[in-house]
């Protein structure tokens, strides 16, 4: 995949934090943000794929073929 340059605007306090965090990671703000965004993208895609896989399957019966108890049987005290 190719890379795309993006310009963002953030407040000074956030920029200071980002500089410190990037330095801790021995990275640049640009690389750090890119990795954060790519990680979020992968998580969102994985979740969407899992949902699609789940809902594309045929539902399984709740019981092993046994009839479910009636309401009266369940709440009989």
PAMIDREN-581013 format. One record per atom (N, C-alpha, C): residue number from 1; residue in three letters; atom name; x, y, z. Coordinates in pm, whole numbers, plus 50000, padded with zeros to 5 digits. Example, Ala and Ser with C-alpha at 12.3 -4.5 7.8 and 13.67 -1.06 7.14 Angstrom:
2
+------+------+------+-------+-------+-------+
: resi : resn : name :    xx :    yy :    zz :
+------+------+------+-------+-------+-------+
:    1 :  ala :    N : 51319 : 49431 : 50780 :
:    1 :  ala :   CA : 51230 : 49550 : 50780 :
:    1 :  ala :    C : 51320 : 49670 : 50780 :
:    2 :  ser :    N : 51285 : 49775 : 50708 :
:    2 :  ser :   CA : 51367 : 49894 : 50714 :
:    2 :  ser :    C : 51290 : 50003 : 50787 :
+------+------+------+-------+-------+-------+
END
This chain:
77
+------+------+------+-------+-------+-------+
: resi : resn : name :    xx :    yy :    zz :
+------+------+------+-------+-------+-------+
:    1 :  unk :    N : 50083 : 49881 : 50000 :
:    1 :  unk :   CA : 50000 : 50000 : 50000 :
:    1 :  unk :    C : 50087 : 50125 : 50000 :
:    2 :  unk :    N : 50042 : 50224 : 49931 :
:    2 :  unk :   CA : 50115 : 50349 : 49928 :
:    2 :  unk :    C : 50086 : 50433 : 50051 :
:    3 :  unk :    N : 50167 : 50530 : 50071 :
:    3 :  unk :   CA : 50151 : 50621 : 50185 :
:    3 :  unk :    C : 50090 : 50751 : 50137 :
:    4 :  unk :    N : 50011 : 50815 : 50224 :
:    4 :  unk :   CA : 49945 : 50941 : 50193 :
:    4 :  unk :    C : 49979 : 51040 : 50303 :
:    5 :  unk :    N : 50015 : 51160 : 50267 :
:    5 :  unk :   CA : 50041 : 51265 : 50366 :
:    5 :  unk :    C : 49909 : 51327 : 50409 :
:    6 :  unk :    N : 49897 : 51350 : 50540 :
:    6 :  unk :   CA : 49776 : 51410 : 50596 :
:    6 :  unk :    C : 49820 : 51519 : 50693 :
:    7 :  unk :    N : 49750 : 51631 : 50693 :
:    7 :  unk :   CA : 49778 : 51739 : 50787 :
:    7 :  unk :    C : 49669 : 51739 : 50893 :
:    8 :  unk :    N : 49709 : 51750 : 51020 :
:    8 :  unk :   CA : 49612 : 51756 : 51128 :
:    8 :  unk :    C : 49634 : 51883 : 51209 :
:    9 :  unk :    N : 49534 : 51923 : 51281 :
:    9 :  unk :   CA : 49543 : 52038 : 51370 :
:    9 :  unk :    C : 49506 : 51992 : 51510 :
:   10 :  unk :    N : 49595 : 52015 : 51606 :
:   10 :  unk :   CA : 49570 : 51977 : 51745 :
:   10 :  unk :    C : 49613 : 52092 : 51835 :
:   11 :  unk :    N : 49564 : 52092 : 51959 :
:   11 :  unk :   CA : 49603 : 52200 : 52049 :
:   11 :  unk :    C : 49746 : 52179 : 52099 :
:   12 :  unk :    N : 49805 : 52282 : 52156 :
:   12 :  unk :   CA : 49946 : 52278 : 52198 :
:   12 :  unk :    C : 49972 : 52172 : 52305 :
:   13 :  unk :    N : 49880 : 52159 : 52399 :
:   13 :  unk :   CA : 49898 : 52061 : 52505 :
:   13 :  unk :    C : 49904 : 51918 : 52449 :
:   14 :  unk :    N : 49816 : 51890 : 52354 :
:   14 :  unk :   CA : 49816 : 51758 : 52290 :
:   14 :  unk :    C : 49943 : 51738 : 52208 :
:   15 :  unk :    N : 49987 : 51843 : 52141 :
:   15 :  unk :   CA : 50110 : 51835 : 52062 :
:   15 :  unk :    C : 50230 : 51806 : 52153 :
:   16 :  unk :    N : 50235 : 51870 : 52269 :
:   16 :  unk :   CA : 50345 : 51844 : 52364 :
:   16 :  unk :    C : 50343 : 51699 : 52408 :
:   17 :  unk :    N : 50224 : 51650 : 52442 :
:   17 :  unk :   CA : 50212 : 51510 : 52483 :
:   17 :  unk :    C : 50257 : 51417 : 52370 :
:   18 :  unk :    N : 50213 : 51447 : 52247 :
:   18 :  unk :   CA : 50248 : 51363 : 52132 :
:   18 :  unk :    C : 50399 : 51360 : 52109 :
:   19 :  unk :    N : 50465 : 51473 : 52125 :
:   19 :  unk :   CA : 50612 : 51478 : 52108 :
:   19 :  unk :    C : 50680 : 51388 : 52210 :
:   20 :  unk :    N : 50635 : 51396 : 52335 :
:   20 :  unk :   CA : 50694 : 51315 : 52442 :
:   20 :  unk :    C : 50668 : 51166 : 52418 :
:   21 :  unk :    N : 50544 : 51132 : 52383 :
:   21 :  unk :   CA : 50510 : 50992 : 52357 :
:   21 :  unk :    C : 50590 : 50937 : 52240 :
:   22 :  unk :    N : 50602 : 51015 : 52134 :
:   22 :  unk :   CA : 50679 : 50970 : 52017 :
:   22 :  unk :    C : 50825 : 50950 : 52056 :
:   23 :  unk :    N : 50880 : 51040 : 52136 :
:   23 :  unk :   CA : 51020 : 51026 : 52179 :
:   23 :  unk :    C : 51038 : 50901 : 52264 :
:   24 :  unk :    N : 50943 : 50874 : 52353 :
:   24 :  unk :   CA : 50950 : 50752 : 52435 :
:   24 :  unk :    C : 50954 : 50627 : 52348 :
:   25 :  unk :    N : 50883 : 50633 : 52237 :
:   25 :  unk :   CA : 50876 : 50518 : 52146 :
:   25 :  unk :    C : 50987 : 50520 : 52042 :
:   26 :  unk :    N : 51073 : 50622 : 52052 :
:   26 :  unk :   CA : 51180 : 50642 : 51954 :
:   26 :  unk :    C : 51122 : 50647 : 51813 :
:   27 :  unk :    N : 51020 : 50728 : 51800 :
:   27 :  unk :   CA : 50946 : 50740 : 51676 :
:   27 :  unk :    C : 50917 : 50888 : 51650 :
:   28 :  unk :    N : 50849 : 50914 : 51542 :
:   28 :  unk :   CA : 50802 : 51049 : 51513 :
:   28 :  unk :    C : 50652 : 51054 : 51542 :
:   29 :  unk :    N : 50600 : 51175 : 51556 :
:   29 :  unk :   CA : 50456 : 51189 : 51575 :
:   29 :  unk :    C : 50384 : 51131 : 51454 :
:   30 :  unk :    N : 50433 : 51157 : 51337 :
:   30 :  unk :   CA : 50370 : 51108 : 51215 :
:   30 :  unk :    C : 50363 : 50956 : 51215 :
:   31 :  unk :    N : 50474 : 50891 : 51244 :
:   31 :  unk :   CA : 50476 : 50744 : 51245 :
:   31 :  unk :    C : 50386 : 50690 : 51355 :
:   32 :  unk :    N : 50390 : 50752 : 51474 :
:   32 :  unk :   CA : 50309 : 50707 : 51586 :
:   32 :  unk :    C : 50160 : 50716 : 51551 :
:   33 :  unk :    N : 50117 : 50829 : 51496 :
:   33 :  unk :   CA : 49977 : 50845 : 51457 :
:   33 :  unk :    C : 49938 : 50747 : 51347 :
:   34 :  unk :    N : 50028 : 50728 : 51252 :
:   34 :  unk :   CA : 50001 : 50631 : 51145 :
:   34 :  unk :    C : 49981 : 50492 : 51200 :
:   35 :  unk :    N : 50066 : 50451 : 51295 :
:   35 :  unk :   CA : 50053 : 50318 : 51356 :
:   35 :  unk :    C : 49924 : 50306 : 51436 :
:   36 :  unk :    N : 49889 : 50414 : 51509 :
:   36 :  unk :   CA : 49763 : 50413 : 51586 :
:   36 :  unk :    C : 49643 : 50398 : 51492 :
:   37 :  unk :    N : 49641 : 50475 : 51385 :
:   37 :  unk :   CA : 49530 : 50469 : 51291 :
:   37 :  unk :    C : 49522 : 50334 : 51221 :
:   38 :  unk :    N : 49637 : 50279 : 51182 :
:   38 :  unk :   CA : 49639 : 50149 : 51117 :
:   38 :  unk :    C : 49589 : 50040 : 51212 :
:   39 :  unk :    N : 49628 : 50049 : 51339 :
:   39 :  unk :   CA : 49583 : 49953 : 51439 :
:   39 :  unk :    C : 49431 : 49960 : 51457 :
:   40 :  unk :    N : 49378 : 50080 : 51466 :
:   40 :  unk :   CA : 49232 : 50097 : 51480 :
:   40 :  unk :    C : 49161 : 50044 : 51357 :
:   41 :  unk :    N : 49216 : 50070 : 51240 :
:   41 :  unk :   CA : 49158 : 50021 : 51115 :
:   41 :  unk :    C : 49153 : 49869 : 51113 :
:   42 :  unk :    N : 49264 : 49804 : 51153 :
:   42 :  unk :   CA : 49267 : 49657 : 51157 :
:   42 :  unk :    C : 49165 : 49602 : 51257 :
:   43 :  unk :    N : 49155 : 49665 : 51374 :
:   43 :  unk :   CA : 49058 : 49619 : 51474 :
:   43 :  unk :    C : 48916 : 49632 : 51421 :
:   44 :  unk :    N : 48885 : 49746 : 51361 :
:   44 :  unk :   CA : 48751 : 49767 : 51307 :
:   44 :  unk :    C : 48720 : 49666 : 51197 :
:   45 :  unk :    N : 48815 : 49641 : 51110 :
:   45 :  unk :   CA : 48796 : 49544 : 51002 :
:   45 :  unk :    C : 48778 : 49403 : 51058 :
:   46 :  unk :    N : 48857 : 49367 : 51157 :
:   46 :  unk :   CA : 48846 : 49234 : 51216 :
:   46 :  unk :    C : 48710 : 49216 : 51282 :
:   47 :  unk :    N : 48661 : 49320 : 51350 :
:   47 :  unk :   CA : 48530 : 49313 : 51414 :
:   47 :  unk :    C : 48421 : 49300 : 51309 :
:   48 :  unk :    N : 48427 : 49380 : 51205 :
:   48 :  unk :   CA : 48327 : 49374 : 51099 :
:   48 :  unk :    C : 48328 : 49237 : 51032 :
:   49 :  unk :    N : 48445 : 49181 : 51011 :
:   49 :  unk :   CA : 48456 : 49048 : 50950 :
:   49 :  unk :    C : 48399 : 48941 : 51041 :
:   50 :  unk :    N : 48427 : 48950 : 51172 :
:   50 :  unk :   CA : 48372 : 48854 : 51268 :
:   50 :  unk :    C : 48220 : 48862 : 51271 :
:   51 :  unk :    N : 48165 : 48984 : 51269 :
:   51 :  unk :   CA : 48019 : 48999 : 51267 :
:   51 :  unk :    C : 47960 : 48938 : 51139 :
:   52 :  unk :    N : 48024 : 48964 : 51027 :
:   52 :  unk :   CA : 47976 : 48910 : 50900 :
:   52 :  unk :    C : 47981 : 48757 : 50903 :
:   53 :  unk :    N : 48091 : 48700 : 50953 :
:   53 :  unk :   CA : 48103 : 48554 : 50962 :
:   53 :  unk :    C : 47995 : 48497 : 51054 :
:   54 :  unk :    N : 47973 : 48561 : 51168 :
:   54 :  unk :   CA : 47875 : 48512 : 51264 :
:   54 :  unk :    C : 47735 : 48510 : 51204 :
:   55 :  unk :    N : 47695 : 48621 : 51143 :
:   55 :  unk :   CA : 47559 : 48631 : 51092 :
:   55 :  unk :    C : 47539 : 48557 : 50960 :
:   56 :  unk :    N : 47644 : 48513 : 50896 :
:   56 :  unk :   CA : 47629 : 48438 : 50771 :
:   56 :  unk :    C : 47609 : 48289 : 50797 :
:   57 :  unk :    N : 47626 : 48245 : 50921 :
:   57 :  unk :   CA : 47611 : 48102 : 50954 :
:   57 :  unk :    C : 47465 : 48068 : 50984 :
:   58 :  unk :    N : 47433 : 47943 : 50957 :
:   58 :  unk :   CA : 47300 : 47891 : 50989 :
:   58 :  unk :    C : 47287 : 47880 : 51141 :
:   59 :  unk :    N : 47177 : 47928 : 51196 :
:   59 :  unk :   CA : 47161 : 47919 : 51342 :
:   59 :  unk :    C : 47157 : 47774 : 51389 :
:   60 :  unk :    N : 47214 : 47748 : 51504 :
:   60 :  unk :   CA : 47211 : 47614 : 51563 :
:   60 :  unk :    C : 47101 : 47609 : 51668 :
:   61 :  unk :    N : 47042 : 47492 : 51687 :
:   61 :  unk :   CA : 46941 : 47481 : 51790 :
:   61 :  unk :    C : 47001 : 47502 : 51929 :
:   62 :  unk :    N : 46922 : 47559 : 52019 :
:   62 :  unk :   CA : 46970 : 47586 : 52154 :
:   62 :  unk :    C : 46989 : 47457 : 52231 :
:   63 :  unk :    N : 46900 : 47362 : 52211 :
:   63 :  unk :   CA : 46909 : 47236 : 52285 :
:   63 :  unk :    C : 46951 : 47125 : 52191 :
:   64 :  unk :    N : 46979 : 47012 : 52247 :
:   64 :  unk :   CA : 47017 : 46896 : 52166 :
:   64 :  unk :    C : 46896 : 46824 : 52111 :
:   65 :  unk :    N : 46796 : 46897 : 52070 :
:   65 :  unk :   CA : 46675 : 46838 : 52015 :
:   65 :  unk :    C : 46569 : 46814 : 52119 :
:   66 :  unk :    N : 46599 : 46840 : 52244 :
:   66 :  unk :   CA : 46501 : 46822 : 52350 :
:   66 :  unk :    C : 46406 : 46941 : 52353 :
:   67 :  unk :    N : 46279 : 46916 : 52384 :
:   67 :  unk :   CA : 46187 : 47030 : 52393 :
:   67 :  unk :    C : 46221 : 47118 : 52511 :
:   68 :  unk :    N : 46200 : 47247 : 52494 :
:   68 :  unk :   CA : 46225 : 47342 : 52602 :
:   68 :  unk :    C : 46112 : 47334 : 52703 :
:   69 :  unk :    N : 46142 : 47360 : 52831 :
:   69 :  unk :   CA : 46035 : 47358 : 52931 :
:   69 :  unk :    C : 45936 : 47472 : 52907 :
:   70 :  unk :    N : 45813 : 47449 : 52946 :
:   70 :  unk :   CA : 45712 : 47555 : 52933 :
:   70 :  unk :    C : 45739 : 47664 : 53036 :
:   71 :  unk :    N : 45673 : 47775 : 53019 :
:   71 :  unk :   CA : 45688 : 47886 : 53114 :
:   71 :  unk :    C : 45649 : 47840 : 53254 :
:   72 :  unk :    N : 45538 : 47768 : 53262 :
:   72 :  unk :   CA : 45491 : 47721 : 53392 :
:   72 :  unk :    C : 45594 : 47628 : 53458 :
:   73 :  unk :    N : 45654 : 47541 : 53379 :
:   73 :  unk :   CA : 45756 : 47450 : 53434 :
:   73 :  unk :    C : 45880 : 47525 : 53480 :
:   74 :  unk :    N : 45916 : 47628 : 53409 :
:   74 :  unk :   CA : 46035 : 47705 : 53447 :
:   74 :  unk :    C : 46015 : 47785 : 53574 :
:   75 :  unk :    N : 45895 : 47839 : 53590 :
:   75 :  unk :   CA : 45872 : 47929 : 53703 :
:   75 :  unk :    C : 45784 : 47867 : 53811 :
:   76 :  unk :    N : 45765 : 47737 : 53803 :
:   76 :  unk :   CA : 45688 : 47669 : 53906 :
:   76 :  unk :    C : 45764 : 47670 : 54037 :
:   77 :  unk :    N : 45701 : 47719 : 54144 :
:   77 :  unk :   CA : 45771 : 47729 : 54271 :
:   77 :  unk :    C : 45702 : 47650 : 54375 :
+------+------+------+-------+-------+-------+
END
